[in-house]
Amino acid sequence: MAMAMALRRLSSSSSSVTNPIRPLFNGGSVYYMTSLPSEVVYEKEKNAVPWPKQLNSPLEVVDPEIANIIELEKARQWKGLELIPSENFTSLSVMQAVGSVMTNKYSEGYPGARYYGGNEYIDMAETLCQKRALEAFRLDPAKWGVNVQSLSGSPANFQVYTALLKPHERIMALDLPHGGHLSHGYQTDTKKISAVSIFFETMPYRLDESTGYIDYDQLEKSATLFRPKLIVAGASAYARLYDYARIRKVCDKQKAILLADMAHISGLVAAGVIPSPFEYADIVTTTTHKSLRGPRGAMIFFRKGLKEVNKKGDEVVYDFEDKINQAVFPGLQGGPHNHTIAGLAVALKQV
């Protein structure tokens, strides 16, 4: 009560200051509190653009410096000839979805099983995105599922490893200097470069440098000695097509999982102009920008349903779905980026 009376006296004695005292409602009583520690701060607040106006003003009004930087980058993109294959122009409609109110919502969990209320429309967007992802690659939803919450390609690959492998189990992938990718477990003779190589044991396979093609014979020999639990078929700088059937045979011989990372070629796969990894792979990961022209994100596709009938006549089903979903959330991520998922849904419609 003493504090409230003091604040009321302060309010009545501050006639020279324009409304620095703000009412605070607590039940049926009204108290007065000030958030201004000094006259200097007050003057800054008085001269600033009011918050309601800032919230509804365009970027060039609220922050002309960032607006100018964006315009400079836009001019650079339009005036230059971009020869980096992993960069692309996304569409206006995708950018509108990414810049929408979908960014305001938290939605930890999956459609129909969220930890926050008010996610009925978020569920609709994510479910539609999953449907379009399967359609884009002509996949049977009874045989394939997809997680669209991964934030980018490297986390998506790491989520697969943590979902399906135990710590320090073995991975084989194309060597980085021969066209592979960091997220496949790159290390040198003296240093573990990628975190993947810290938590898992990795061995590279390489190209036959006389032909520029992957040396599949040596890959098979190395796999026989190394006995990997997972083999990655994917690259970031390999200009040839992968022989997925050949790697599938190696995986079957070693009882290993085949992960196809098609991040750099997924748009070409969706268009049907190069062979698809889905016929042979157990898991397929991809980024969503690059040749798909979507927002920056990733997808993890996984087989589901009947895997085989064993020698006893029992049906064996794939167990990837729950493990991968668990690895994405809550294993390695919190709430998904709903604006990105909405933008991805738009991009997949344009495939």
Secondary structure, DSSP 4 states (H G I P E B T S, - for coil): -HHHHHHHHHHHH-TTSSS-EEEEEETTEEEEEE--SSHHHHHHHHHSPPHHHHHTS-HHHH-HHHHHHHHHHHHHHHHS----TT--PPPHHHHHHHTSGGGG----EETTEESSS--HHHHHHHHHHHHHHHHHTT--TTTEEEE---SSHHHHHHHHHHHH--TT-EEEEE-GGGT--GGGT-B-SS-B-SHHHHHSEEEEE-EETTTTEE-HHHHHHHHHHH--SEEEEE-SS--SPP-HHHHHHHHHHHT-EEEEE-TTTHHHHHHTSS--GGGT-SEEEEESSGGG---S-EEEEEE-SEEEE-TTS-EEE--HHHHHHHIIIIII-SS--HHHHHHHHHHHHT-
